[in-house]
């Protein structure tokens, strides 16, 4: 089975063996955009091969990074002449987390029987964006949406000419929302993205991990499912907090919640417990602020 999926219109998606992470390649008239090139060295070599077939001059290649987590940021050395685009906070995060990124990459890559050819070097994108902004890149119109919740420096991307939505690390069919802070931050991001699915034509939605969603309905269902999960986490943690339960007691009580990926081959159990922790700590912080 090929790791590549051709979605038509010059859109190709390559899925990694690492967490089923998706790298998206868009090609047109000798130009290419590569979104989140990764993860393993052999997979990056394969992406370079495909990009070179469509954009043989590497100065006509642009790299877009949706957020600065380790599995999404390893590909820049494979495209040394490419322009780079990311959120305005991207560099601060990769610089802060450089050692963790290096350690995670080395562990995963060596675990897959490959060698990590070079140490990770933090890099500053040539173009940074924030908020909601439209721009042109390599002949493509792009709308970028700031999308915190999983990462403070995350961007979701919409390509109107292709009716293509790249959801970064959201809207997966194998992952629940994976929080980096209180759940209401992530929920507000998803609620803001309602606009995209209501007002824009979405033919294809590519998540950071898992299967591509075909058609607005399939993508919209994932969005509503993830909002529902976050609302349940918020409400049930708040109830536990108001009853005086501590963090570990809350996690024990709510470990039995139903959610995507529970006890699955790619399990979300630890992620769910971490999400409960973020929700509980967010309420504790609010309570402390009100007392002060």
C-alpha atoms as one frame of an Amber mdcrd trajectory, in Angstrom:
protein
   0.000   0.000   0.000   1.434   3.376  -1.039   2.111   6.002   1.608   0.981
   8.609  -0.950  -2.593   9.670  -1.682  -3.292  11.781  -4.763  -6.262  14.014
  -3.985  -6.343  15.654  -7.419  -5.705  19.248  -8.395  -2.002  18.947  -7.633
  -2.569  17.913  -3.997  -0.667  14.905  -2.647  -0.564  13.634   0.923   2.128
  11.387   2.343   1.402   9.600   5.614   4.314   8.784   7.906   4.798   5.623
   9.933   5.209   7.958  12.923   1.774   8.577  14.439   0.186   8.489  10.957
   1.342  12.095  10.504   0.421  13.699   7.194   2.699  15.811   5.018   0.835
  17.652   2.253   2.437  18.611  -1.051   0.788  21.109  -3.422   2.246  21.487
  -6.918   1.490  23.900  -9.770   3.465  25.284 -12.721   6.899  24.307 -11.437
   6.199  25.483  -7.886   5.529  23.427  -4.769   4.346  24.002  -1.228   5.192
  21.353   1.362   3.209  21.505   4.600   4.826  19.852   7.637   7.440  17.700
   5.850   8.247  14.656   7.976   8.977  12.491   9.739  11.587   9.768   9.167
  14.697  10.450   7.044  13.626   7.880   4.426  10.200   9.525   4.248  11.734
  12.965   3.852  13.933  11.584   1.060  10.749  10.349  -0.617   9.061  13.748
  -0.267  12.106  15.420  -1.812  11.921  12.985  -4.727   8.268  13.748  -5.444
   8.696  17.495  -5.037  11.703  17.483  -7.396   9.575  15.829 -10.095   7.193
  18.808 -10.040   9.447  21.663  -8.882  13.023  20.834  -9.907  14.321  24.234
  -8.817  14.304  24.183  -5.022  14.054  27.968  -4.855  10.503  27.412  -6.187
   9.643  25.353  -3.099   8.021  26.764   0.034   7.683  25.034   3.394   4.679
  25.768   5.599   4.797  24.650   9.227   1.465  24.423  11.026   3.011  24.337
  14.511   6.346  23.749  16.245   5.993  20.205  17.623   8.847  17.794  16.981
   7.180  15.578  14.378   6.219  18.570  12.223   9.486  20.530  12.085  12.220
  18.139  10.966  12.103  18.648   7.198  13.835  21.985   6.640  17.373  20.580
   6.081  16.016  18.495   3.172  14.962  21.741   1.418  17.828  24.162   2.111
  16.738  26.778  -0.475  13.034  26.728   0.304  11.172  29.702   1.741   9.687
  29.000   5.185   6.372  30.184   6.636   4.964  29.696  10.150   3.217  31.427
  13.027   4.913  34.466  14.544   5.532  32.512  17.763   7.060  29.505  16.006
  10.749  30.335  16.494  10.416  31.072  20.214   8.850  27.643  20.734  11.330
  25.632  18.661  14.229  27.449  20.287  12.824  26.755  23.757  12.081  23.098
  22.968  15.105  22.313  20.766  16.546  19.677  23.107  13.170  17.963  23.507
  12.618  18.029  19.737  16.054  16.502  19.147  15.515  13.801  21.773  12.040
  12.866  20.499  13.194  12.757  16.893  16.221  10.623  17.679  14.197   8.195
  19.803  11.500   7.690  17.178  13.824   7.521  14.190  16.248   5.077  15.784
  13.274   3.037  17.008  12.222   2.679  13.372  15.659   1.358  12.428  16.894
   4.561  10.781  19.682   6.946  11.726  19.178  10.589  12.570  21.607  12.284
  10.167  21.893  15.709  11.763  21.128  17.459  15.034  17.990  19.587  15.058
  18.706  23.276  14.617  16.027  25.841  15.555  15.206  28.067  12.613  13.430
  31.354  12.131  10.785  31.316   9.364  11.301  33.783   6.525   7.629  34.790
   6.703   5.552  34.809   9.887   1.811  35.267  10.235  -0.702  35.701  13.029
  -4.456  36.089  13.432  -6.488  35.447  10.297  -4.662  36.502   7.173  -4.661
  35.819   3.454  -1.540  35.684   1.300  -0.170  34.166  -1.889   2.506  31.499
  -1.877   3.886  29.701  -4.917   0.893  30.706  -7.024  -1.618  29.495  -4.412
  -4.034  31.648  -2.445  -3.822  30.783   1.258  -5.951  31.753   4.231  -4.229
  31.133   7.569  -6.166  30.917  10.822  -4.491  31.218  14.201  -5.603  28.082
  16.049  -4.349  27.799  19.655  -5.288  24.962  21.968  -2.879  22.223  20.915
  -0.044  24.711  20.443  -0.034  28.453  21.037   1.682  28.834  17.640  -0.623
  26.636  15.557  -2.071  27.608  12.180  -4.912  25.990  10.243  -4.752  26.606
   6.488  -7.433  26.957   3.818  -6.695  26.949   0.080  -9.868  28.357  -1.519
  -8.897  27.536  -5.100  -8.584  23.879  -4.133 -11.376  23.755  -1.546  -8.713
  22.267   0.716  -8.527  22.690   4.483  -5.395  21.633   6.391  -6.389  21.271
  10.023  -2.933  21.046  11.651  -3.233  18.784  14.727  -7.021  19.020  14.908
 -10.013  17.107  13.515  -8.322  13.704  13.428 -10.159  10.407  13.131  -7.662
   8.737  15.507  -6.900  11.465  18.078  -9.003  13.376  20.556  -8.177  17.055
  21.041  -4.676  17.077  22.514  -4.473  20.041  24.863  -1.571  22.256  25.827
  -3.697  24.392  28.164  -7.275  24.808  29.421  -9.850  23.122  27.175 -11.832
  26.292  26.568  -8.940  27.698  24.503  -9.091  24.748  22.089 -12.910  24.805
  22.087 -12.997  28.483  21.113 -10.627  27.729  18.240 -12.952  24.996  16.962
 -15.989  27.233  17.371 -14.251  29.941  15.349 -13.578  27.396  12.590 -17.326
  26.832  12.244 -17.161  29.821   9.922 -14.897  28.003   7.482 -17.237  25.036
   7.169 -20.360  27.208   7.030 -19.129  29.835   4.581 -16.386  28.175   2.556
 -16.476  25.168   0.240 -14.457  22.377   1.849 -13.948  19.456  -0.511 -11.006
  17.909   1.345  -9.818  18.210   4.941  -6.386  16.877   5.894  -5.678  16.477
   9.614  -2.181  16.365  11.057  -2.678  12.692  11.912  -5.005  10.056  10.523
  -7.325   9.746   7.545  -8.301  12.499   5.129 -11.929  13.663   5.367 -13.756
  13.941   2.068 -16.543  16.497   1.859 -17.816  19.185   4.193 -20.083  16.807
   6.121 -17.314  14.382   7.100 -15.067  17.229   8.247 -17.890  19.026  10.048
 -18.795  15.879  11.976 -15.248  15.690  13.322 -15.400  19.320  14.415 -18.701
  18.817  16.254 -17.425  15.579  17.843 -14.314  17.329  19.190 -16.297  20.285
  20.543 -18.606  17.803  22.270 -15.633  16.023  23.882 -14.167  19.293  25.150
 -17.512  20.433  26.564 -17.860  17.146  28.440 -14.316  17.490  29.827 -14.981
  21.063  30.944 -18.340  20.308  32.556 -17.341  17.108  34.320 -14.040  18.484
  35.606 -15.831  21.603  36.852 -18.350  19.423  38.674 -15.538  17.403  40.290
 -13.621  20.567  41.194 -16.667  22.157  42.822 -17.188  18.968  44.849 -13.692
  19.442  46.230 -11.988  16.602  44.344  -8.253  16.915  43.820  -6.519  16.356
  40.511  -5.792  12.649  40.952  -9.290  11.988  42.270 -10.763  13.817  39.283
  -8.635  11.827  36.849  -9.638   8.551  38.524 -13.324   9.433  38.387 -13.289
  10.619  34.768 -10.909   8.036  33.304 -14.007   6.040  32.373 -15.376   8.711
  30.036 -16.047   7.588  26.484 -13.837   9.204  23.841 -12.183   8.559  20.490
  -9.171   6.239  20.710  -9.913   4.861  24.157  -7.989   1.570  24.582  -7.273
   1.622  20.820  -4.170   0.360  19.027  -3.117   4.017  18.943  -4.416   4.791
  22.460  -5.574   8.180  23.669  -5.855   7.149  27.327  -2.813   9.100  28.516
  -3.808  12.102  26.398  -7.256  12.073  28.008  -5.721  12.032  31.493  -3.442
  14.911  30.496  -6.466  16.831  29.173  -8.227  16.350  32.515  -5.119  17.731
  34.222  -5.116  20.853  32.047  -8.827  21.388  32.733  -8.441  20.946  36.512
  -5.373  23.174  36.704  -7.130  25.834  34.630  -9.973  25.933  37.155  -7.524
  26.007  40.059  -5.734  28.957  38.480  -9.021  30.821  37.994 -10.014  30.153
  41.590  -6.652  31.424  42.840  -6.980  34.557  40.689 -10.416  35.291  42.151
  -9.080  34.930  45.686  -6.159  37.300  45.101
